[in-house]
Amino acid sequence: MSRLSWLVRLIIITLSILTIVSQASTSEKSYACALTLDLQETEGLYFFEDLIEVEKDGKYGFVDSKGKEVISVEYDFVEYFSEGLAVVHREGKVGFIDKQDKVVIPIIYDDVSSFSEGVAAVQRNGEYGYINSKGKMIIYFQFDFAQQFSEGLAQVIKDGKESYINKKGREVISIDDSYNIAIFEDYSEEYGFANGHLTNGVLIVQNKEGRYGLLNKRGKLVVPLEYDYIVQLIDSEKMIEREGNIVKVKKGNEYGLINSSGELVLPLEYEDIRSFSNKLLVVKHNGNYGLVDEKGRVIVEPKYDELGSIISNMAEAVENEEDKFTNRCGMG
């Protein structure tokens, strides 16, 4: 929804910068194309579905990687493309356009989500419902709040009651008073992302005492509310939640990994776990940093004073005040 759009933008900007740097190293032509864009007119110079959002004289549109205008710069605001459609704002209302600049969903709504799994949440007169990509109403207006669909379910609030529904509008998961869905709207090395969406079949939940557990798609608490917190692992190169069923957990001052069934993958004995990429994680043990894989196997024994994020299968390391790069073989 709109309250999370700034977070999505941060992710896309970071990802696009990495993409442009990568293109620069492999293709002089593509790098030159990127440089022809007027940075004063772009919204962070990020590509999403091959287009870049631009602003000129207070109006917004899209250009391609060569700077050619694809979508007329005429909207009060535009959001990123998702599933071939982009949210556009005009005179206080929102709708959707396609990549041919055709308004495919009328600009008549008060609020919308981006499309996910073929549907989008829309709001009119204070109530939310869902439409498909043709603009047809598939779940009528009835909710106080509605999120995007993820893995077949979406979070909604109706009459103050939080639940998850399927695409027929039927309640699948009822959230009782003993816990809430954990939502962190910011990114940090400490907390990662949690946005109320199902990820790898589970939801992160938190009770009133501040303990975290995992809820599955059937509404069953598969991991007890016993951890100080639980977060999804973030791919440090792609800046998105990784695929797979392991999550980072914390008890006291110790970190470990568990799977979606609550089984320990990595013992709760580390001072930190971070920067997942290429199936590797940076871990800190007894004051030193090393690498483990997603199955909990130690790949590089903790020996470094510092170890940076894993990018392109390499990480910047500091050992005995000497800078070097390390890979999964532990060699500089």
N, C-alpha and C positions, 0 to 999 in steps of 0.2 A: 504494500500500500504506500501512499504518499509519505507516511511517516518513516518509512524505511528506504525511500528512494535515494536519499543522500548517501546511505551506506552502500547501496548498490553502485552508485556513481564512483565512490572511492575505490571499490574493487575493480571496476572497469578501467578507471584511469591508470591504476597501478599495472594491471594486466597489459593494457595497450602500450604503456611505456616500455615494458619488457619486450613486447612484440616488435615495436619499432626499432629498438636497439638490436634485436636479433636479426631483423631484416637488413639493418645497416651493415652488419658484419658479413652477410652472405650475398647481398645484392645492392650494388652501388646505385642501380637505377631506381629501385623501390625507395631507397633512402633519399634520393634526390627529389622524388615525388612528394615525400612527406615534408621536405623542407620548403616546397613551393606554397604550402598553406600559410595563410596569415594567422599567426598565433594569437593576435589580438582579437580575432573573430571566432576562434574555436572555443568550445567548452571543455578545455582540458586536453585536447588533442587525443581522444580515444576513439578506437574503432569498435563498432559493435554491429555484427552482421554486415561488415564491409562498408559501413557508412560512419561519418563523423558529424556530430552535432555542432552547429555553428550559430553565432549570434551576430546580428548586424542591425544597428540603429534600434535596439530594443526588441527586435523580432528574431525568431528562431527558425531553423530549418536543418537540412542535412546536405553534405557534399560527399563525393566519393574520394578515394585515396589520391586522385590527381587534382583535387580541388574543384571539380565540376559540380555545379549545383544540381542536385537530384530532387530534392524536396524544396519547393518555394519557401523563401525566408519570409514567412507571413504570420507565423503563430506567436502567441504570447509566451508560450513555453512548449518545449518538446521533451519527451523522455526517450529512453533507448528502445531499439527494436527488440521484440521478443516474439518468436514464432511468426516472423514476417510482418508484424504489425507494431506500430509505435503509438504511444499515448501523446495526444496533442491538446494544448489548452488554448481556448479562445473566449474572451469576454466572460471569464468566470466559469465556463463549462468545459468538459473534457470529452474526447472521443478517440477514435483510432483511424490512422491512415495506413495504406500499404506503401511499398517501395516505388510505386508509380504515382505517388502523391494523390491517390484517390481516397476520399473519405469513405471507408467501408463500414464504420460504426459511427452513427451520427454524433455530433458534438453537442450532446444534450444532457450529459450526466454531471452530477456534482463531484463525484470522486470515482476512480476506477483503480483496479490493479492491472499490472501487465498480464498478458496471456501466459498461462502455464497449463500444460496438458490439455490444450484445446479450449479452455474456458477462462473467463476473467470475471472478477467481482466488480459490480457497478452499484452506484448509490444514486437514488433520487428521493427527494422529500424526506431525507433522514433515515431511509431504510436501504439495506443492501440486498442484492440478489446476484444471480450469475447468468451470463450470456455465453453463447458459443461464438466462433470466429465469423459467423454470418450475421451476428447481431440478434439471433433468436434467443428469447428468454428461456432458459432451461430450469432455473430455480427462481421462483417468483420473489419479489421484494418482501422481506420479513425479518431481516436480521439487523441488530444494532451495530454490528461490526462483522467484517468478513475478510479472510485472508486468501492468498493464492492456494491453488491445489498443489499438493506434493504427495507423490506416491499414492494417488487416488483419493486422498482425504484433504479437507480444508478446515481450518479453525474458524469458528463463528461464535458470536455472542448474541443471545436472544433472551429478552426479559431478564438481563443480568446474569444468565446462566451460560457458562462456557462449555462448548462441546466440539466434536469433529464430525463432519457430515461427508457422505459420498456424493457422487455426481447426480444422484437421484434426489438429493436433499434429505436423505434419511440419516438420522443420528447413528453413528457407529461407536464413538467413544464419548462417554459422559464424564466430565471432570467433576469429581466430588469435592467436598469442602476440606478434605484432609491434605490437599496439595494443590499447587498451581503450576501451569506451564512456565518453565524458566525462559525468560526473554532477556538477552543482552543485545542492545541495539548498537553497541560500539565494538570495534575490533581492537584487541590488544594481544600481546604475547601471552598474557595471563589468561584471558577469557575466551579468545577466539570468537566464533559466531554462534548464536542461538536465536532463532527468530520465530519460534512457534511452529516451524515446518517439520514434518516427518523427514528424517534423514536416516537412510539405511534401515528403515523399518521401526525406528524407535523415536520417542519424544523424551526430552529432558524435563523432569518435573522436580519441584522443590516444595517442601512442607513449611509450615509456619516457623519451625525451629531452625530453618536455614539448611536442612539436609537435602541432598540430591539423590535421585534414583532415575530409573528408566521405565517408560511405559511403552508397551507394544501396540500394534495396530488393532488389537482386539480389546484394548483398554486394560490389559493385565499388567500389574507392576512386576516386571521381570527382574529388575535390580532394586533391592530394598533402598529406602530413603536413609542411607547411612554415610554418605560421602559429604565432605565439606564443599565440594563442587564437582561437576562433570561437564566436560566440554567436548565438542566435536573437534577433531584434528583439522588443521588448516594446511592446505598445500602451499608451501612458501613460494613456489614458482608460479603457480596458477592463481594464487590468492582466492581460492574457493574451498568449500568443504570437500574433503577427499571422499572417494568411494571406498566402501569396505565397512566392516561392522565393529571396529575397535574405537574406543573413546578414551580420553585422558581423564583420570580421576585423582582426587587428592583426599588424604586423611591426615590431619595434623599438618606437619611440614613435609610429608612424603608423597611422592607422585608415583603412579603406575598406570598400566593400561588394562582395560577389561574389554571383553566382547559384549555383544548385545544380549547374551545370556547371563552375564554377570561373572563369567569365568576370568580369572586373572591371566593376562597375556604377558605382562611385565610386572614383576613384584613391586609392591609399594615400598621402595627403598631408595628412590632417586630424589635429588634436590630440585630437579627441574626436568621437564620433557617438552621439547618445542621443535619447530621448523621441520615439518614433515614434507618430504619430496622424494620422488623416485624410490618409494618404499623404504626410505630411511628416516630416522628421527635423531635429532640432537638430544643427548641426555647429559645430565650433570650428576656425578657420583663422587663423594668425598672431595668436593671442591674442584674436580677436573671434568673436562668434557670429552665425550666420545660419540659413537654412532651405534644404534641398534636398528634392526629391521622390524617390519610390522608383525612378525611372529615372535618378537621378544628376544631374538638372538643377538648377542653382542657381536658387532661387525668390526668396530674399532674400539679397543679398550679405552676407557676414559683416561686421557693423559695430557690433554691440551689445557692451557690456561684459559683460552677463549676459543669459541667455535661459532662462526656466523651461520646465516641461513644457507640452506642447500640450494644452489642454483646450477642448472645444467650438470647435475651429478657431482659438483665440486662445492667445497665450503672453505671459506677463509679461516685459517687457524693461527693461534699464537701459542708457541711452545718455547719456554725459556727466553721470553722477550723477543723471539724471532718470528716474523710473519712468514706464513707459507700457506699453500693450498693443499687440502687433503681430499681423498676420494674414499670409496668403500674398501680400498686396499690399505688405507692408512698411510699412504705415501704422499710426500709433498710434491 
